[in-house]
Amino acid sequence: MPFLVILILAQERSASYLAAAILVVGAATDGLDGYLARRYDSTTRTGVWLDPLADKILVAAPVLTLAALGEFPVWGATILVARELAISVLRAVLGLRGKSMPASRAAKLKTTLQLLAITLYILPLGHGANGLKLAVLIVALVLTVVTGADYVVQAMNPRCVARRASEGWRH
């Protein structure tokens, strides 16, 4: 992440392409890691806790950097980072109670759309792409809010929160 942030801060065309590539590779390896963990049933308590945290850092670091540079809407960064912080706190509280809240499919789609939006904002696409960037960001933010609210509702229903990380949602 520090290298990604430095590349974004450089505000040079080639650095932007490299930053976007690093973000995409980071997202792809995170997705592959999750797939392999589920495929081979090799999830761990630590992994279940660290993976969502890593996702949040992967999203928040470039968003906050871009927003500080005026290259990403501050209102969008605020919604995105506030939701991610709130869900991290919620997961931590549940973890202290011996429960977990694995990522839902909608939340995985949300992360994918967030990363797509961030990649579009990193790339030097010119003003002609502003509408596309904003449209993808808005869809990502809608899913950000909806999945965040869903997690809160699920966490308030003790029957729907897994007692062990490997169980997933239990109804």
QUIMOQUI-V379671 format. One record per backbone hydrogen bond with DSSP energy under -1.0 kcal/mol. NH is the residue of the N-H (numbers start at 0). CO is the residue of the C=O. If there is no record, write none. Layout:
nh = {NH;NH}
co = {CO;CO}
This chain:
nh = {4;5;6;7;8;9;10;15;16;17;18;19;20;21;22;23;24;25;26;27;28;29;30;31;32;33;34;35;36;37;38;39;40;41;47;48;49;50;53;54;55;56;57;58;59;60;62;63;64;65;66;67;68;69;70;76;77;78;79;80;81;82;83;84;85;86;87;88;89;90;91;92;93;94;95;97;98;99;107;108;109;110;111;112;113;114;115;116;117;118;119;120;121;122;124;128;129;132;133;134;135;136;137;138;139;140;141;142;143;144;145;146;147;148;149;150;151;152;153;154;155;159;166}
co = {0;1;2;3;4;5;7;11;12;13;14;15;16;17;18;19;20;21;22;23;24;25;26;27;28;29;30;31;32;33;34;35;37;36;43;44;45;46;49;50;51;52;53;54;55;56;58;59;60;61;62;63;64;66;65;72;73;74;75;76;77;78;79;80;81;82;83;84;85;86;87;88;89;90;91;94;93;161;103;104;105;106;107;108;109;110;111;112;113;114;115;116;117;118;122;125;126;128;129;130;131;132;133;134;135;136;137;138;139;140;141;142;143;144;145;146;147;148;149;150;151;156;163}
